[in-house]
């Protein structure tokens, strides 16, 4: 029964998360507000693992959340729930695309989806920024910033911008630094 609940929760997330894996973040934060077993910090950990793992970020995060919720069966239920709406939409669009290829209404709908996807991605980016660099219950403003993480972010931003090496090198270096510093 719990796997059905997980599937339904992630099916709903899959319907509304237009724009890719990071667009699922606002919905995962909503899940964290609903359930005590999931926290925003845990979502941040899931995001770090999902983005440095092979595969789609959203599916990786869904699988991790499902695993936390109900073990391996929950992991499968969450991943399947997340991807099922996309599969349904792809099948429908593929069958109808030839008929509606030049339809102005269909073109307008797809044009209208772009700002929605951009908004979801912006919300996800802000959520990750806040989660990684902001301390919620700090007494003073200067205690509300995670200075060590901000410095590491700035250093890697400059390294990426200046040296333009393969991204996996920066991911591996940042992961090793995070482990070394106990972050």
Backbone bond lengths (Angstrom), bond angles and torsions (degrees), N, CA, C in turn:
res aa  C-N    CA-C-N  psi(-1)  N-CA   C-N-CA  omega(-1)  CA-C   N-CA-C  phi
1 X - - - 1.457 - - 1.534 111.57 -
2 X 1.353 115.70 -40.30 1.462 119.18 -178.61 1.534 110.69 -63.41
3 X 1.338 117.16 -34.79 1.473 119.89 179.21 1.524 111.31 -66.41
4 X 1.315 116.67 -32.47 1.466 120.14 176.47 1.533 110.56 -66.97
5 X 1.324 116.40 -39.81 1.471 120.82 177.01 1.522 109.98 -64.30
6 X 1.325 116.14 -43.24 1.473 120.61 178.46 1.519 110.35 -62.44
7 X 1.349 116.24 -46.46 1.461 120.19 178.73 1.525 110.60 -57.73
8 X 1.339 117.01 -45.56 1.471 120.96 -178.65 1.523 111.35 -64.28
9 X 1.339 117.07 -42.05 1.470 120.32 -179.93 1.525 110.43 -62.36
10 X 1.318 117.71 -44.12 1.456 120.14 -178.17 1.524 112.10 -79.93
11 X 1.327 117.77 -22.91 1.463 120.18 172.08 1.528 108.78 -63.20
12 X 1.343 115.99 -44.30 1.468 120.58 178.20 1.529 110.43 -62.24
13 X 1.320 116.89 -42.38 1.460 120.50 177.64 1.520 109.81 -62.64
14 X 1.333 117.47 -42.05 1.462 121.61 179.39 1.510 113.24 -62.85
15 X 1.340 116.97 -33.40 1.467 120.50 178.29 1.524 111.03 -65.99
16 X 1.321 116.56 -42.54 1.465 120.48 -171.42 1.522 114.53 -96.30
17 X 1.295 118.83 -8.95 1.467 119.17 -176.22 1.519 110.94 -92.45
18 X 1.308 115.04 68.65 1.459 122.31 177.51 1.523 107.45 -76.68
19 X 1.309 117.45 128.07 1.448 120.16 176.73 1.510 114.23 120.85
20 X 1.307 118.44 0.23 1.452 120.18 175.57 1.514 113.56 109.14
21 X 1.331 114.11 -171.31 1.455 121.94 -172.42 1.511 115.38 -61.35
22 X 1.311 117.46 -40.49 1.469 119.51 -179.31 1.516 111.91 -68.50
23 X 1.318 116.92 -21.49 1.468 119.72 178.05 1.522 111.83 -70.32
24 X 1.340 117.80 -11.85 1.464 120.47 176.77 1.528 111.61 -79.03
25 X 1.311 117.95 -16.94 1.475 121.14 -175.42 1.526 114.42 -56.95
26 X 1.330 120.25 -47.77 1.467 117.71 179.03 1.529 112.88 -58.16
27 X 1.321 116.18 -33.83 1.463 119.95 179.80 1.527 111.13 -74.25
28 X 1.328 116.96 -33.79 1.468 119.70 176.05 1.527 110.69 -68.61
29 X 1.331 116.69 -36.80 1.471 119.11 175.44 1.526 110.46 -64.34
30 X 1.332 116.36 -34.24 1.461 120.29 176.00 1.535 110.30 -65.31
31 X 1.333 116.88 -40.26 1.464 120.49 175.48 1.526 111.06 -61.68
32 X 1.335 116.15 -38.72 1.465 120.24 179.64 1.527 111.36 -63.55
33 X 1.328 116.67 -32.74 1.468 119.76 176.86 1.527 111.22 -71.48
34 X 1.337 117.00 -30.23 1.464 121.25 -177.61 1.519 112.83 -79.44
35 X 1.327 116.78 -38.15 1.461 120.82 -171.19 1.527 111.19 -118.85
36 X 1.316 115.73 137.66 1.465 120.09 -176.27 1.531 112.68 -76.28
37 X 1.315 118.26 -19.06 1.462 120.73 -178.04 1.520 112.77 -77.69
38 X 1.320 117.45 -11.18 1.467 121.79 -179.39 1.518 108.86 -119.08
39 X 1.321 116.25 130.89 1.463 120.80 -179.32 1.527 109.46 -122.80
40 X 1.335 117.14 159.59 1.472 119.44 176.14 1.531 112.26 -59.20
41 X 1.318 116.87 -34.40 1.468 120.18 178.26 1.526 110.73 -64.45
42 X 1.333 116.08 -40.41 1.466 120.87 178.88 1.533 109.82 -64.99
43 X 1.329 117.27 -38.07 1.469 120.73 176.90 1.528 109.88 -63.08
44 X 1.333 116.63 -39.79 1.461 119.96 176.35 1.523 111.83 -61.56
45 X 1.331 116.41 -40.93 1.467 119.81 176.51 1.526 110.51 -63.78
46 X 1.347 116.34 -43.97 1.455 120.79 178.83 1.527 110.66 -60.17
47 X 1.328 116.56 -40.79 1.464 120.65 -179.31 1.522 110.72 -63.89
48 X 1.326 116.31 -43.48 1.468 119.48 179.37 1.525 110.91 -61.58
49 X 1.317 116.50 -43.34 1.468 120.00 179.18 1.523 110.52 -68.22
50 X 1.327 116.87 -43.90 1.468 121.04 -176.93 1.515 111.95 -63.74
51 X 1.320 117.21 -38.57 1.461 119.13 -177.72 1.518 112.64 -76.90
52 X 1.320 117.20 -22.66 1.460 118.59 178.30 1.525 111.62 -97.74
53 X 1.327 117.33 3.65 1.464 122.49 177.34 1.518 109.52 -103.19
54 X 1.335 116.84 153.97 1.468 117.96 175.33 1.518 110.92 -69.30
55 X 1.318 116.12 148.80 1.454 120.88 179.00 1.502 111.92 109.60
56 X 1.314 114.36 178.55 1.461 120.96 -177.83 1.531 110.13 -74.45
57 X 1.312 116.07 134.28 1.467 121.53 -176.81 1.524 111.66 -59.23
58 X 1.317 117.37 -47.10 1.461 120.77 -178.13 1.524 112.22 -62.34
59 X 1.315 116.55 -42.63 1.466 120.65 179.71 1.521 110.13 -67.32
60 X 1.319 117.33 -41.53 1.467 120.74 177.36 1.528 110.95 -60.69
61 X 1.333 116.80 -43.38 1.464 120.13 179.70 1.522 111.08 -67.79
62 X 1.332 116.75 -39.38 1.461 119.92 177.73 1.524 110.14 -62.45
63 X 1.316 116.49 -44.41 1.462 120.32 -179.55 1.528 111.21 -62.43
64 X 1.330 117.25 -41.54 1.464 120.26 178.58 1.526 111.02 -65.23
65 X 1.326 116.02 -42.75 1.465 119.72 179.56 1.520 110.58 -65.03
66 X 1.320 117.26 -43.79 1.463 121.10 177.51 1.516 111.84 -61.85
67 X 1.328 116.16 -38.13 1.468 120.30 178.18 1.528 110.73 -65.15
68 X 1.311 116.53 -41.96 1.463 120.70 177.50 1.523 110.54 -63.18
69 X 1.311 116.46 -37.11 1.462 123.14 -177.10 1.528 111.33 -73.68
70 X 1.359 117.14 -46.79 1.465 119.08 -171.40 1.527 113.96 -148.79
71 X 1.304 118.98 27.47 1.453 120.72 176.19 1.525 113.10 74.47
72 X 1.353 116.77 -158.99 1.469 120.59 -176.53 1.528 113.72 -58.96
73 X 1.322 118.22 -39.02 1.470 119.99 178.94 1.527 110.38 -65.27
74 X 1.319 117.62 -38.14 1.459 121.55 176.82 1.514 111.75 -65.70
75 X 1.326 116.24 -35.32 1.458 121.09 177.86 1.525 110.86 -62.56
76 X 1.325 116.23 -46.34 1.464 120.91 179.14 1.532 110.27 -65.81
77 X 1.336 116.89 -43.65 1.469 120.73 -179.30 1.524 110.97 -61.48
78 X 1.324 117.52 -42.76 1.466 120.74 -179.38 1.526 111.20 -66.06
79 X 1.327 116.73 -45.84 1.470 119.68 -179.62 1.529 110.79 -63.61
80 X 1.330 116.71 -43.70 1.470 119.73 179.42 1.529 110.85 -66.20
81 X 1.319 117.09 -39.50 1.460 120.09 177.98 1.515 111.79 -62.03
82 X 1.329 117.12 -38.40 1.463 120.85 -178.76 1.523 112.07 -70.08
83 X 1.327 117.73 -39.33 1.468 119.08 -174.33 1.530 113.59 -88.54
84 X 1.327 118.22 -18.84 1.469 120.37 -177.33 1.529 113.10 -59.17
85 X 1.345 121.10 -45.60 1.475 118.44 177.80 1.530 113.15 -59.04
86 X 1.321 116.87 -37.92 1.470 120.02 178.93 1.516 111.01 -64.83
87 X 1.324 116.30 -40.83 1.460 119.78 178.92 1.523 110.37 -63.02
88 X 1.328 116.17 -43.95 1.475 120.41 179.24 1.520 110.43 -61.54
89 X 1.324 116.88 -46.41 1.467 120.89 -179.51 1.521 110.83 -63.57
90 X 1.315 117.51 -42.04 1.467 120.74 -179.94 1.523 110.54 -61.88
91 X 1.322 117.12 -42.65 1.469 120.44 179.45 1.525 110.31 -63.47
92 X 1.329 116.23 -45.71 1.474 119.90 -179.57 1.525 111.17 -64.27
93 X 1.328 116.37 -46.29 1.464 120.32 -178.18 1.522 110.50 -65.15
94 X 1.318 117.45 -41.44 1.461 120.02 -179.35 1.527 111.11 -62.07
95 X 1.316 116.81 -38.03 1.467 119.95 -179.53 1.528 111.88 -73.06
96 X 1.308 117.03 -31.91 1.459 120.20 -174.64 1.522 113.68 -100.05
97 X 1.310 117.13 -10.48 1.460 119.71 -174.33 1.525 112.10 -59.99
98 X 1.298 116.76 -42.52 1.466 118.96 -179.33 1.527 111.45 -61.66
99 X 1.325 116.39 -38.62 1.472 120.17 -177.90 1.526 111.88 -73.68
100 X 1.333 116.85 -33.00 1.468 120.09 -174.97 1.523 113.34 -110.79
101 X 1.307 116.92 16.44 1.457 120.76 -174.99 1.528 113.41 -54.48
102 X 1.320 117.47 -39.11 1.463 120.89 -176.57 1.524 113.10 -107.34
103 X 1.317 117.21 12.18 1.456 121.86 -179.67 1.529 109.59 -73.48
104 X 1.327 116.89 127.13 1.462 121.75 -177.26 1.524 112.11 -67.35
105 X 1.325 117.61 -33.23 1.477 120.72 -179.91 1.526 110.22 -66.98
106 X 1.326 116.68 -43.97 1.467 120.72 179.29 1.529 109.45 -63.45
107 X 1.313 116.82 -43.15 1.467 120.39 177.94 1.528 110.79 -61.40
108 X 1.335 116.96 -39.06 1.466 120.96 179.04 1.527 111.30 -67.28
109 X 1.333 117.02 -37.95 1.472 120.26 177.84 1.522 109.82 -62.66
110 X 1.330 117.78 -46.62 1.458 120.26 179.16 1.522 111.74 -65.05
111 X 1.306 117.32 -34.73 1.466 120.80 175.44 1.521 110.19 -66.53
112 X 1.323 117.31 -38.06 1.465 121.34 178.44 1.515 113.35 -69.73
113 X 1.322 117.55 -25.26 1.470 120.59 178.59 1.527 112.28 -72.53
114 X 1.302 117.44 -25.25 1.471 120.04 -178.80 1.520 112.87 -59.69
115 X 1.343 119.99 -48.55 1.474 118.47 177.93 1.529 112.68 -64.37
116 X 1.327 117.06 -33.77 1.468 119.63 177.70 1.524 110.15 -63.69
117 X 1.319 116.89 -44.24 1.463 120.88 177.78 1.528 110.64 -64.02
118 X 1.327 116.46 -41.91 1.468 119.69 178.42 1.525 110.95 -62.81
119 X 1.324 117.11 -40.57 1.463 120.65 178.46 1.515 112.35 -64.11
120 X 1.330 117.30 -43.20 1.464 120.38 177.77 1.524 111.33 -63.76
121 X 1.335 116.68 -40.85 1.466 119.47 178.70 1.527 111.38 -68.06
122 X 1.319 117.52 -36.91 1.467 120.33 177.17 1.527 110.63 -65.36
123 X 1.328 116.66 -42.55 1.468 120.54 177.19 1.519 110.50 -62.14
124 X 1.328 116.95 -41.00 1.456 120.57 178.22 1.527 111.00 -64.52
125 X 1.331 116.51 -44.09 1.464 120.01 178.58 1.516 112.43 -61.36
126 X 1.321 116.54 -43.12 1.466 120.29 178.01 1.527 110.63 -64.79
127 X 1.332 116.14 -39.85 1.470 119.88 178.69 1.517 112.17 -62.84
128 X 1.323 116.94 -41.65 1.464 120.91 178.26 1.522 110.13 -67.09
129 X 1.310 116.86 -43.29 1.468 121.53 178.48 1.524 110.11 -57.75
130 X 1.318 116.31 -48.28 1.459 121.68 -178.63 1.529 111.05 -65.19
131 X 1.313 116.46 -41.79 1.455 121.25 -178.78 1.524 111.43 -65.79
132 X 1.319 116.87 -38.75 1.460 120.90 -175.81 1.526 113.35 -80.90
133 X 1.323 117.70 -31.66 1.462 119.65 -170.30 1.523 115.26 -119.59
134 X 1.323 118.75 2.47 1.459 121.14 -173.26 1.527 110.31 -124.20
135 X 1.333 116.49 134.77 1.455 122.77 175.10 1.522 106.93 -102.92
136 X 1.309 116.21 119.76 1.462 121.58 -171.55 1.529 113.63 -66.48
137 X 1.312 119.00 -45.33 1.465 121.97 -170.59 1.528 113.00 -104.69
138 X 1.304 117.43 40.27 1.459 120.60 -178.56 1.525 110.46 -81.33
139 X 1.336 115.11 148.79 1.459 120.37 -178.41 1.533 111.75 -75.33
140 X 1.308 117.16 -40.32 1.471 121.38 -177.95 1.526 109.14 -122.09
141 X 1.326 116.60 161.84 1.462 120.85 -176.49 1.523 111.06 -62.20
142 X 1.336 117.76 -37.77 1.466 119.90 -177.52 1.529 111.73 -73.84
143 X 1.322 117.68 -18.18 1.459 120.94 173.70 1.528 111.52 -85.17
144 X 1.334 117.36 -12.92 1.462 120.34 -178.27 1.526 112.56 -82.94
145 X 1.316 117.75 -5.09 1.462 121.76 179.30 1.524 108.43 -106.52
146 X 1.301 115.57 132.01 1.470 120.59 175.50 1.524 106.95 -83.56
147 X 1.318 114.90 91.39 1.453 121.39 -171.20 1.524 112.55 -63.33
148 X 1.321 117.21 -41.22 1.468 120.05 -178.85 1.535 109.73 -62.45
149 X 1.339 117.10 -45.19 1.454 120.55 179.21 1.527 111.66 -66.24
150 X 1.336 116.92 -38.02 1.457 120.79 177.32 1.532 111.00 -62.92
151 X 1.323 116.99 -41.87 1.466 121.06 178.04 1.531 110.61 -62.94
152 X 1.339 116.85 -44.08 1.470 120.75 179.29 1.528 109.90 -63.25
153 X 1.338 116.97 -43.71 1.466 121.04 177.16 1.524 110.45 -57.60
154 X 1.326 116.40 -49.27 1.468 120.40 -178.29 1.532 111.00 -62.19
155 X 1.327 116.39 -41.71 1.463 119.93 -179.47 1.527 111.05 -63.76
156 X 1.320 117.35 -44.98 1.459 119.49 179.71 1.522 111.85 -70.62
157 X 1.318 117.45 -33.28 1.459 120.35 175.83 1.530 109.92 -60.76
158 X 1.313 116.49 -45.57 1.467 120.85 179.10 1.530 111.07 -65.33
159 X 1.346 116.80 -41.65 1.464 120.04 178.66 1.526 111.78 -61.71
160 X 1.318 116.55 -44.96 1.469 120.45 179.27 1.518 110.43 -63.58
161 X 1.316 116.49 -44.10 1.461 121.41 -177.78 1.530 111.34 -66.60
162 X 1.338 116.85 -40.77 1.459 120.49 -174.28 1.527 113.27 -81.84
163 X 1.342 118.01 -42.59 1.464 120.28 -170.21 1.528 114.42 -102.52
164 X 1.291 119.00 -20.46 1.466 123.21 173.59 1.533 113.57 49.16
165 X 1.327 116.63 48.70 1.467 122.21 174.59 1.524 108.94 -85.62
166 X 1.309 116.36 176.38 1.462 121.22 -179.59 1.531 109.47 -63.63
167 X 1.343 117.85 136.36 1.471 121.53 -176.06 1.530 114.25 -57.68
168 X 1.330 117.84 -30.15 1.465 119.45 -178.55 1.520 111.21 -63.21
169 X 1.325 117.26 -30.21 1.467 120.21 177.22 1.525 110.87 -64.40
170 X 1.325 116.28 -42.60 1.464 120.12 179.15 1.526 111.78 -69.89
171 X 1.330 116.77 -38.20 1.468 120.35 177.98 1.527 109.83 -63.39
172 X 1.337 116.37 -46.38 1.468 120.19 -179.97 1.524 111.09 -64.09
173 X 1.331 116.81 -42.92 1.471 119.92 179.60 1.508 112.00 -64.84
174 X 1.343 116.68 -42.67 1.457 120.54 179.11 1.530 110.49 -66.15
175 X 1.323 117.21 -39.79 1.473 120.39 177.27 1.518 111.30 -62.73
176 X 1.344 116.48 -45.11 1.464 120.17 179.02 1.519 111.08 -63.67
177 X 1.326 117.09 -41.03 1.462 121.18 177.95 1.529 111.06 -64.15
178 X 1.332 116.43 -41.75 1.456 120.83 178.04 1.530 111.54 -62.00
179 X 1.319 116.48 -41.20 1.467 120.38 177.98 1.519 109.91 -66.74
180 X 1.327 116.63 -44.71 1.470 120.89 -179.13 1.519 112.25 -61.86
181 X 1.337 116.58 -36.91 1.462 120.72 -179.33 1.526 112.96 -88.93
182 X 1.333 116.67 -4.16 1.459 120.48 179.78 1.514 114.56 71.35
183 X 1.320 116.61 32.61 1.468 120.65 -179.38 1.507 111.42 -84.33
